[in-house]
Amino acid sequence: MELKRRSVLIYALLAALWVLVVVWQVEEHVRVQEYARNGLRNRSKDIANTLGSYIRGLQVQRAVFSDRLQPVLDDLVNGRTNELVKSGEVLAVAVLNTAGDQIASAGIPIDTEQKEIQQEGERWGQRRATFLYPIEGARLAQEGMTNPPAPVLVPPFTNSVRDGSRPFGRREPRPGDGGSSNVVEGVTNELASASGTNSTVAQGRPAPSEGRPRLPRWARARGWTEAQYLEAIQTHELHGMLLTMSIDAFQAVCLHDLWLRCVIAFFATVSVVSSGLAWGNLVKSSGLQIRLVRASELNTHLKEMNLAAAGLAHETRNPLNIIRGLAQMISKRPETAPEIQQKSRDIIDEADKVAAQLNEFINYSRPREVRRTRLALGSVVNEVIRALNYDLEEKKIALQVEGEQLNVEADEQLLRQALFNLILNAIQAADGNGEIRVRAEKRTATEALLEVRDNGPGVPAERRTEIFKPYFTTQKRGTGLGLAVVQQIVLAHGWEIECLPNEPKGAVFRITHLKVT
């Protein structure tokens, strides 16, 4: 029970460690994604700053001519500006006025009405990302245009004079932007005085106390009204920049990191599963060791019981011999009545039966110590046949020895006893005028087999594995220990024995793996 509770605790700990590693890898992947996203933002910011500086360098009296601006945007999209921009990195660029309209663009079309751009200043798609950046202090002019609009700066993305809409919302600066997220806010007094208006007019609203605002001299010379003047400013003021960049590099970094995290999670899973299996095997090994110790204790107890039983059988055999001798002596006296003589002979017969059983039990319980020597298998078989010649003649059984003359390595006494039990078992199984064959055959260069065949009733298939168990017999007068002793001797030599059917009838006892010398 304690081991089971410990196993549950170990498995729970391994599961918690696996969850911790997976959560850690997910957080690391999210962090890498955000780091790569910020890297792309910083990259776009550097490109926007470089482009803004280049545009300001094209100014003539605070105006940038469109025929000079367009090639710059085309070169930026095609990656020919300088080493800062790689080919295919910038997909599109657009320059916006104060009303949020595109007044110059290059590359793929950009939808400026997207809410992400208006609210967050950026939009992330599946293959591209669009960023909004300000452009300060420049106006767009047509080639040959004289008297460009005076340097009046309108606050960024104010309410449009034409439709009163707010095309871009105000975006708070992100950390590291280094200033306002929109274009420069506020109008300096110097620019306001140069335009001939006060701060209220500069913001697109007439001063309530002065009536009609003072317009620049060139605007008054052309007969422009205040609304026409402000519309010209909003139309030509370079107020913002949209930059669309490819996110292939960003996706490649995220994909590579995702694969890395998956590999780490896979190895963590393998480690947790392996640790769980190792703990399970350790628990099983501990259980098997406990069972082995108990089996060893039980085996020791059985050995002690076996020795005690063998000692009891040996001690019982001595008084049994005395009883047999006394009964035999009584039966041979001339003055003994015939009835008493018959009972004495019955006592002798029963004592012989009990003595035979005790001898077989003592023989079965005796430890098998093999002393291997080189033996002529044929001579051992002939000696056993001579010992059983009386039984063969009494039952009129023909015995034939077949096969090769082989020399094997075995214990002579144990091999003789095994053959004696096998042939005696065949004699008891065979009927009158039966037939027994003993055959030795060489199977390989180093191994041989020995068979004892009889034409008796045979052994049923379901009993062929049980016939070698102690006290299991198919004969009426058998003790059930003869074949058990044979199996002990065979296993002690490292051989194998099996019971097979003998066609057309009978049984075959085959000993294999005898070592040929």
N, C-alpha and C positions, 0 to 999 in steps of 0.2 A: 504493500500500500504506500509506504514511504517512497519507494522507487517510482511508483506511478505518479505521485504528486511532484516529485522532482522532475520527471519527464515533462509533465504539463508546464512547469515553470520554465524549463529550458526551451521548449518549443515556443512559448509566449515571448520569451526574451529574444529568440532568433527572429520571430515575426516582427517584433518592435524594432529591432535593428534594421531589418529589411525596409520597413516603412520609413524609418529615419533616413536611410540612404536614398530612397526614391524621392522623398520630399526635398532632401538636400539637393539632389541633381535637378529637380524641377526648378527650385529657386535659383540655382546657378545658371540654368538655361535662360530663365527670365532675365536675370541680371546681365548675361551676355547679350541678349537681344536688345535690352535697353542701352547697353554700352555701344553696340553697333549702330543703333538708331541715333544716339547722340553723336557718334562719329560722322554719320551721314549729314546730320544737321550742321555740325561744325564745318564739314566739307562744303556744303552749300553756302554757308555764311561766308567762308573765305572767298568762294567764287563770286558771290554777290558783292562783297567789298571790293574785290579786284575790278569787277565790271563797273561798279559805281565810280571808283577812282579813274578808270579809263574814260568813262563818259564825261566826268568833270574836266578831264584833260582836253576834251574836244570842244569845250565851251568857247564861244566867241561872244563877248559882251553878255555873259550869263545865259547864252542860248546855244543849243546843240542842233545842228542841221540834220534833217532826216536822212539825206543821202550819205552822210558820214556815219550815222548811228546804225543803219541797217546792215552794212558789211560787218560791223563789229559783232552784232548779234548773230549773223550767219556764221562767222568764224568761230564764235563761242560754241554754237551747236555742233559744228563740224569738227571741233577739237583742234582748230588751227590757231588759237589765240596765243598760247604759250605752253610751256611745260606744265603749268598748273592744272590744266584741264585735259583729260584723256579723251580719246575718240570714243563716242558712244556714251559718255558719262552724263552729259547734259542733253536731254531730249528736246527741251523747248525753253524759250525765254520770252517774256513779254514785258513791255514797259507800259505803265498805267499813268493816267493823269489824275487830278484831284477828284474827279467824278467817278473814278474806278473803271474807265473805259480804256481798252487797249489802243495805244497810238502807234506802237511798233512791236513786231513780234517775229520770231523765227522758230522753226521746228514744228512739232505737232501742235494742233489746236489745244488751247487751254480754256476750260470753262471757269470763268471768274465768279459765277453765281453759286458755286458750291458752298454749303454752310460751314464745312470744316475750315475752308480758307477764310471765310468772313469772320468766324468766331475764334478759331485756334491759331490762325496764321499758317496752317499747313494741312495737307491732305495726303494720306497714305493709301495707295491702291495696291493691286496685286503685282504689278510690274514697275510702277513708278511712284514717285513722291513729289508733291508740289509745295513750294515754300514761298512765303510773301516777305519781302524785304523793302525798306524805304530807300528812296533816292533823294538826296538833299541838294538844293541850290542850283537847279538847271531847268531850262525850258526847251521845248522842241520848236524849231523854226524851219520853214521851208527854204529851199535854195533860192537866193535873190531877194529874200524878204528884208526890207529895211525897217529901221525903228522897231526892233522887237519889243515885246511887252516889257514894261518897267519891272524891276526886280521886286515885285510884291509877292510875298509868300503867304499862301492861304493855309490856315491850320489844317492838319491832315484829315482827310476823309470827313469833312464837314458836310452838313446837309446840302445837297445839290440844289443849285439855283434853278435848274431846269425842272426837275420833277420832285424835289423835296425828299428823295429817298436817301438811305444811308447804305451804300453798296458794301462797305466793309466795317465791321464792328471794331471797337477798340480792343486790342490784345495786350495783355500784361506781358512784360518782358520776361523771358526765360532766364534762368541763371547762366551767366556767361555771355549774354547778348551784348552787354556793354552799352546799354542805353535804351531809348524808347523803342518799342516794337514797330511803331509807325514812323513817319518822317518827322523832321524837326518841328516841334510845336512852339507856338508863340511867334510873334513878329517883333523884330528889333525896332527900336525907335529910329535908328538910322535909315532902314529900308522904308519904314512908314513915312518918314519925312521926305525921302527921295521920291516916293510915289505921290506926294502931295495930299495924303489922307491921314487921318488920325487912326488910332488902334481900333476903333470901332468899325471904320470903313474897311480896314485891312482884314477883318474877320468876316467880311461879306455883309455887314449890316450898316445902314446909314446912321450917322450920329443924330440922335433925336433932338439935340439942342441947336444944331447948325443948319438943318434943312438939307439942301443939296450938297453932297460932298465935293471936295476939290479933286478933279481927275488930273492925270498927267497931261502935260502940254500937248504931246502928240495925239493923245486920245481926244482932247478937246478940239484939236485942229481937224480931226477926222469927223467930228460931230458925234462921237460915241456917247451913249448914255452909261450910267453906272452899271446897269445890268449887262450891257454889251461888253463893258470892260471886264467885269468879273467873269463872264462866260468865256472870254478870250483867255483869261488867266487860267481858269479851270481846264480849258481845252488843251493848252500848250504846256502846262506845268508838269514836269517829270516828277511824279509824286511817289510811285511805288514800282516794284519789280516782282514778277512771278517767275520762279525758276523751277522747272520740272527736271528731275534727275532720275536716272535708272537705279533701281534697288537690286540689281542682279548680284552685285558684290555683297550687299547686306544680306540677301537671302542665302548666298553661298556660305557666309560666315555662320549664319543661324543654322543652316542645314548641317554643316560640319560639326558644330557644337552639339546639335541634336544627336547626331550619330555617336559622338563621343560619350554623351550622357547615356544613350541607350546601351552602349557597350559596357559602361561602368555598371549600369543597373543590371545588365545581363550577368556579368561576373558576380555581382552582389547576390543575385538570385541563385546562381550556381553554388556560391559559397554557402548560402543559408541552407539550401536543399542538401548539399553535401554534409554540412555540419549536422543537420537533422538526421540524415541517414546514418552518419557515423555514431551519433548518440544512440539511435535505435539499435544499431549493431552492438554497441557497447552494452546496452541494457540486455539484449539477447545473450551476449557472451557471459554476462554476469549470471543470468539465469541458468545458462548451461553449466557454468562452473559450479553453481550451487547444486544442481542436479547431479553433476559428476561426483561431487564430494559425497552426496547422499548415496549414490550408487556404489561408490567405493566402500563406504561404511557397510552398506548392505552386502556387498560382495565379500567383504571380510567376515561378516557374520555368517554368510552362507558357507564360506570355507571352514569356519570353525564348526558349524553344524555338520558339515560333510565329514570332517575328521572325527567328530564325536560319533556319528553314525557308523563310520568305518570301524572305529574302535569297538563300538557295541556289537557290530556284526562279528568282528574277530573274536571277541570274548564269548559270544553266544555259540560260535562254532565249536569251541573246546568242550563245554558240557554236552553239546549235541553229539559229539563223537563218543563221549562216555556212555550216553544213553544208547547209542547205536551198538556200541560194543557189548553192553550188558544184555540188550535184547538178542544180539547174535549168540551170546554165550548161553542164554536160556533156551533158545531154539535148538541148540545142538546137544543138550543133555538128553540121554536116553530115557530117563524116568519122567521127562516132561510130557504132559498129555498132548495129544495132537491139536486140540483146540488152542492150547497155550502156545504151541509152536507156530501155528498159523498167525496168531495175533502178534507174536514176536517178529515174524517176517514182515507183517504189515508195518510194525513200528520201524523196522530197518528201512523199508521202502520210503516211508514218509520222511525219515531222518535224512535219507540220501537226497530227496527233493529239496528239503530246506537247506541242506549243506550246499547243494549246487547253486541255489539262489543267493546264498550268502557269499559264495565264492565269486559269482558274477558281480554282485554289488561291490565287494571289496576291490575287484579288478576294475570296475567302472570308476570308483572314487579314487583310485591310485593316480598320483600325478604322472604325466607323460613326459619323461626326460628322454629325448632322442639322442642316441649315440650313432652317428652315421658312419657306415663302413661300406666298402665295395662288396656287393653280393651278386652271385649268379642267380638270377631270378628263377631259372628252371630248376635248380637244385632245391631252392626253398619250397617251390610248388610240389616237387616230388616228396619231400619230407612230410609235408602236411597231408598229402594223399595217403602215404603209408600209415600215418596216425589215424586216419579215418577209414582205412581199408575194411575193417570189420563192419562198420555201418553201411558201407557201399555194398558189400556182399550180402548183408542181411536184407536190404531192401531191393537187391538185384538192380542196382543203378549203374549204368555205364558212364564212365568219366573219361574224357579225352582232353589231352593237352595239345594245343595248337600254337602256331606263331613262331617267332624267332627266339633264338637263344641270346638273351640280353643280360648285360651287367648293369645294375642300377646302384644308386647310392641311397642307403636306408639303414634303419636300425633292424638288425636281424630278428631279434626276439619280437619286437612290435609288428614287423611285417608278417612273421609267421603266425602271430595271434590274429591279425586282421584276415589273412587268408583262411585260417582255420574257421573263424566265425562265418565268413562268407560261404565257404563250401559246406559247412554244417547246416547253415540256413537253407542252402539249395537242396541238400539231402532231405531235410525235413519237409520242404515244399514239394519235391518231386514225388510222384506216385510210384507204384510198383512198375518195374521195367522202364523207369525214367532215364533221362539223359542229361548229363552235365558236361559243359565245355569250358575249359580254362584257356584263354588266349592272351598272349602278349604280343604287342605290335609297336614298332617304332614309327612315330608320327613325324618327328623332325630329327635333325642331327643330334639334338640334346635332350629330347623328351620322348617318352613312351607311355603307353596305356596298358592296363590290365583289366580283363573282363572275365566275369564268372556268369555263365548263362545256364539256365535250367528251363525245362519244359513243363513246369508246374502250373498252378492256376494263375500265376502272375499277381501283380499288385494293381488295384484300381488307380486311375489317374488322379483322383482327388486325395489319395493317401500316399502318393509317392514322396511328398515332402515331409509327411508326418512319421514315416516309417523309421526315421533315424532318431526320433525322440525317445527318451528313456521310458520304459514300461509300456511302449506301444507295440503291439504284436498282432498279427493276423492268424497265428497258429494257436491251437488249443493248449499245447504243452509248452509254449514258449514263455520266457520271462520278460522279453521286451528290452533286454539290455545288450544283446549281442551286436546288433547293428549300431547302437549308440556307442559301444566301445570301438567299433570299426571307424566310425566318424571321428572320434577323438584321436585315434592314431593317424588317420589321413590328414586331419587339420594340423596335428603336431608336426608332420613332415612338410606341410605347405602344399599338399596335393588337393585334389577335388574328387568327390564321389557323387554319383547320381544314379537313380533308379530309372530304367527305361523298359519299354515293352519288348518282348522277344517274339518275333513273328514265327509261326502262327500263334503260339501261346507261350506263356512263361514270362520270366523277368530277366533283365540284364543289369548287373551291378558293375559300373565302369569307374575305374580309378584312373585319373589323368594327371599329367604334369610330373610323372616320375622322371627323375634326372638320370640320363644315360651316362655311364662312365666308360 
